[in-house]
Amino acid sequence: MDLLNDEQVSMCGLRSPGPTLRQYLEAVEKADARHPYAVLLPVAAPPPLSKVYLAQQLADDESEDTGVERIESVELTQLAGAQVIGGPGAGKSSLVQHLAAEEARRWLHQGRRGGTVPVPLHASALVRHRGLPEQLADGVVAMLDTTFTLDATSLTAMLSAEPLPGVPWLVLVDGLDEIVDLTDRRVVMDRIRRHREDSRYRFLVTSRPLPSLPLARGSDATRYPTYQINHSIVPSSGNSPKTGFVNLAMPIRLRRPSGS
């Protein structure tokens, strides 16, 4: 399989990454190589996010009943789209980095194929007046802060079509609230709503709460649910001071806010 070129993989209709997509996935796999708060940690060489990230859970309400349905946050990647809201430091950026890296690893290493191919980026990339594939290409390069082996033209062309037959791109949009200009923010939200109708793309959006500007409205609120991050205080299981960064990636539970 690894000996096939992109054209041969495409002609065969295989749901397996060709050389170009593999190069892309190898770059995205490094999304959790650096902790998002590394500069704030009081150590010279903080561990990567992949070493301290704890699995998150999602629940549909605030109840502590064992009967409440809960799913792992990684299952957000199986939805047609969603929003995740939380306060400062709640773990939104960590969630984006973790999901991106894990989806890439499924395709590259785990012997089982993922359901989507991740495109992590900051919401500000969607403000620019360009086509969506160009915005995605610019955004993912800026988000990962790494040197892609793919040139901009090849990356944009790849993001213009399904990555694999029947497999959509999962656009992981971080920091919608960080777009300060309300007009720009509305432009981004409208763009996301419009492109959600395109089967090539799914969107998972993270933000601080925006009560005056809901992330999803009308029928979108049902199709693309909004979840809220709640911290649950969990013992650190005896982590030593050297590896005691767990509180910066605290286990969190996601719930759907009442009335959404």
C-alpha positions as CSV (number, residue, x, y, z in Angstrom):
1,M,0.0,0.0,0.0
2,D,2.8,2.4,0.9
3,L,4.3,1.9,-2.6
4,L,1.3,3.4,-4.3
5,N,1.3,7.0,-5.5
6,D,-1.5,9.5,-5.0
7,E,-3.0,8.8,-8.4
8,Q,-3.0,5.0,-7.9
9,V,-4.6,5.3,-4.5
10,S,-7.3,7.6,-6.0
11,M,-8.0,5.3,-9.0
12,C,-8.4,2.3,-6.7
13,G,-10.9,4.2,-4.5
14,L,-8.9,3.2,-1.4
15,R,-9.7,4.7,2.0
16,S,-6.0,4.8,2.8
17,P,-3.7,7.8,2.8
18,G,-1.5,8.2,-0.2
19,P,2.0,9.9,0.0
20,T,0.7,13.5,0.1
21,L,-1.9,12.9,2.7
22,R,0.5,10.9,4.8
23,Q,2.9,13.9,4.8
24,Y,0.1,16.1,5.9
25,L,-1.0,13.7,8.7
26,E,2.6,13.3,9.9
27,A,2.7,17.1,10.5
28,V,-0.7,17.1,12.2
29,E,0.3,14.3,14.4
30,K,2.7,16.7,16.1
31,A,-0.2,19.0,17.2
32,D,0.1,17.8,20.8
33,A,3.9,17.8,20.9
34,R,3.9,21.1,22.8
35,H,1.7,22.1,25.7
36,P,-0.4,25.2,24.9
37,Y,0.6,26.8,28.2
38,A,4.3,25.7,28.0
39,V,5.6,29.3,28.5
40,L,3.6,29.6,31.7
41,L,5.0,26.5,33.3
42,P,7.7,26.9,36.0
43,V,10.1,24.4,34.4
44,A,12.8,24.7,31.8
45,A,11.6,21.8,29.7
46,P,7.8,21.2,30.2
47,P,6.4,17.9,29.0
48,P,4.4,17.8,25.7
49,L,0.7,17.9,25.9
50,S,0.5,14.3,24.8
51,K,2.2,13.2,28.0
52,V,-0.1,15.0,30.4
53,Y,-3.4,15.2,28.7
54,L,-6.2,13.4,30.4
55,A,-9.2,12.0,28.7
56,Q,-12.3,14.3,28.7
57,Q,-15.9,13.2,29.0
58,L,-19.1,14.6,27.6
59,A,-22.5,14.5,29.3
60,D,-25.8,15.9,28.2
61,D,-26.6,17.6,31.5
62,E,-25.2,18.5,34.9
63,S,-26.6,15.6,36.8
64,E,-24.2,13.3,38.7
65,D,-26.5,10.3,38.2
66,T,-24.8,7.3,36.8
67,G,-27.7,7.0,34.4
68,V,-26.6,10.1,32.5
69,E,-25.1,9.2,29.2
70,R,-21.5,10.2,28.9
71,I,-19.1,9.8,26.0
72,E,-15.4,10.4,25.6
73,S,-14.6,13.8,24.1
74,V,-12.8,12.0,21.2
75,E,-16.3,11.0,20.1
76,L,-16.9,14.6,19.2
77,T,-15.1,13.7,16.0
78,Q,-17.9,11.4,15.0
79,L,-20.6,14.2,15.0
80,A,-21.7,16.1,12.0
81,G,-20.5,19.2,13.8
82,A,-20.6,20.7,17.3
83,Q,-19.6,23.7,19.5
84,V,-17.6,23.4,22.7
85,I,-17.7,26.4,25.1
86,G,-15.7,27.0,28.3
87,G,-14.1,29.7,30.3
88,P,-10.4,30.8,30.2
89,G,-8.1,27.9,30.7
90,A,-10.9,25.4,30.5
91,G,-9.0,23.2,28.0
92,K,-10.4,24.2,24.7
93,S,-7.1,24.6,22.9
94,S,-5.8,21.4,24.5
95,L,-8.9,19.7,23.2
96,V,-8.3,20.9,19.6
97,Q,-4.6,19.8,19.7
98,H,-5.4,16.5,21.2
99,L,-8.2,15.6,18.8
100,A,-6.1,16.6,15.8
101,A,-3.1,14.5,16.8
102,E,-5.2,11.5,17.8
103,E,-7.2,11.5,14.5
104,A,-3.9,11.7,12.6
105,R,-2.5,8.8,14.6
106,R,-5.5,6.6,13.8
107,W,-4.7,7.0,10.1
108,L,-1.0,6.6,10.4
109,H,-0.3,4.0,13.1
110,Q,-3.3,2.4,14.8
111,G,-4.3,0.0,12.1
112,R,-7.8,1.3,12.1
113,R,-8.9,4.2,10.0
114,G,-10.4,7.3,11.4
115,G,-13.8,8.8,10.3
116,T,-12.4,12.2,9.5
117,V,-9.1,13.9,8.7
118,P,-8.4,16.8,11.1
119,V,-7.6,20.4,10.1
120,P,-6.7,22.3,13.3
121,L,-6.7,26.1,13.0
122,H,-7.4,29.4,14.9
123,A,-10.8,31.0,14.0
124,S,-8.9,34.1,12.8
125,A,-7.8,32.2,9.7
126,L,-11.4,32.2,8.5
127,V,-11.7,36.0,8.6
128,R,-9.5,36.5,5.5
129,H,-11.3,37.1,2.2
130,R,-10.1,34.0,0.4
131,G,-11.6,30.7,-0.6
132,L,-12.1,28.1,2.2
133,P,-9.3,25.8,1.0
134,E,-6.8,28.7,1.0
135,Q,-8.0,29.7,4.5
136,L,-7.6,26.2,5.8
137,A,-4.1,25.8,4.3
138,D,-2.9,29.1,5.9
139,G,-4.7,28.3,9.2
140,V,-3.3,24.8,9.7
141,V,0.3,25.9,9.0
142,A,0.0,28.8,11.4
143,M,-1.6,26.6,14.1
144,L,1.0,23.9,14.0
145,D,3.9,26.3,13.8
146,T,5.9,23.7,11.9
147,T,7.6,23.3,8.5
148,F,5.3,21.4,6.2
149,T,6.9,19.3,3.5
150,L,3.9,20.2,1.3
151,D,4.0,23.4,-0.6
152,A,1.1,25.8,-0.3
153,T,-0.3,24.9,-3.7
154,S,-0.3,21.2,-3.0
155,L,-1.8,21.7,0.5
156,T,-4.6,24.0,-0.9
157,A,-5.4,21.5,-3.7
158,M,-5.6,18.7,-1.2
159,L,-8.0,20.7,1.1
160,S,-10.3,21.4,-1.9
161,A,-11.5,17.9,-2.2
162,E,-12.4,15.0,0.1
163,P,-9.2,13.6,1.6
164,L,-10.4,10.1,0.9
165,P,-13.6,8.7,-0.6
166,G,-16.5,9.3,1.7
167,V,-14.2,10.8,4.4
168,P,-14.7,14.5,5.3
169,W,-12.2,17.0,6.7
170,L,-12.8,17.8,10.4
171,V,-12.1,21.5,10.7
172,L,-11.2,22.1,14.4
173,V,-11.8,25.9,14.9
174,D,-10.2,27.2,18.1
175,G,-10.8,30.6,19.8
176,L,-13.9,32.0,18.0
177,D,-14.3,34.4,21.0
178,E,-10.8,35.8,20.4
179,I,-12.0,37.5,17.2
180,V,-12.7,40.8,18.9
181,D,-14.4,42.6,16.0
182,L,-18.1,41.5,16.0
183,T,-18.4,42.0,12.3
184,D,-15.5,39.7,11.6
185,R,-16.8,37.2,14.1
186,R,-20.2,37.1,12.3
187,V,-18.4,36.7,9.0
188,V,-16.6,33.6,10.4
189,M,-19.8,32.2,11.9
190,D,-21.7,32.7,8.7
191,R,-18.9,31.1,6.8
192,I,-19.0,28.0,9.0
193,R,-22.8,27.7,8.7
194,R,-22.5,27.9,4.9
195,H,-19.8,25.4,4.6
196,R,-21.4,22.9,7.0
197,E,-23.8,22.2,4.1
198,D,-20.8,21.0,2.1
199,S,-20.2,17.2,2.7
200,R,-16.5,17.7,2.3
201,Y,-16.2,19.5,5.6
202,R,-17.3,19.2,9.2
203,F,-16.7,21.9,11.8
204,L,-16.0,21.6,15.6
205,V,-15.8,25.1,17.1
206,T,-14.4,26.1,20.5
207,S,-15.1,29.4,22.2
208,R,-15.7,31.2,25.5
209,P,-19.5,31.7,26.1
210,L,-21.0,34.2,23.7
211,P,-24.5,34.8,25.0
212,S,-25.2,37.7,22.7
213,L,-24.0,35.8,19.6
214,P,-25.0,32.1,19.8
215,L,-22.8,29.6,18.0
216,A,-25.7,27.7,16.6
217,R,-29.3,28.8,16.1
218,G,-32.6,27.4,14.8
219,S,-32.3,23.9,13.3
220,D,-28.5,24.2,13.5
221,A,-28.7,23.9,17.3
222,T,-30.1,20.4,16.9
223,R,-27.9,19.3,14.1
224,Y,-24.8,20.7,15.6
225,P,-25.1,20.6,19.4
226,T,-23.3,22.9,21.8
227,Y,-21.5,21.5,24.8
228,Q,-20.1,23.3,27.8
229,I,-16.9,22.3,29.6
230,N,-17.2,21.7,33.4
231,H,-14.2,21.0,35.5
232,S,-14.5,18.0,37.9
233,I,-12.0,17.9,40.6
234,V,-10.2,14.5,40.5
235,P,-7.3,13.4,42.6
236,S,-4.0,13.5,40.8
237,S,-3.3,9.8,41.7
238,G,-0.1,10.6,43.4
239,N,1.6,12.3,40.5
240,S,5.1,13.4,41.6
241,P,6.0,17.1,41.3
242,K,8.0,16.4,38.2
243,T,5.0,15.1,36.4
244,G,2.4,17.2,38.2
245,F,1.1,19.2,35.3
246,V,-2.2,17.4,35.3
247,N,-4.0,20.5,36.6
248,L,-3.3,22.4,33.4
249,A,-5.0,19.6,31.5
250,M,-7.6,18.9,34.2
251,P,-10.1,16.1,33.5
252,I,-13.2,17.8,32.3
253,R,-16.7,16.8,31.7
254,L,-18.6,18.3,28.8
255,R,-22.4,18.9,29.2
256,R,-25.0,20.3,26.9
257,P,-26.3,23.6,28.5
258,S,-29.9,23.6,29.5
259,G,-32.2,25.0,26.9
260,S,-29.8,24.3,23.9
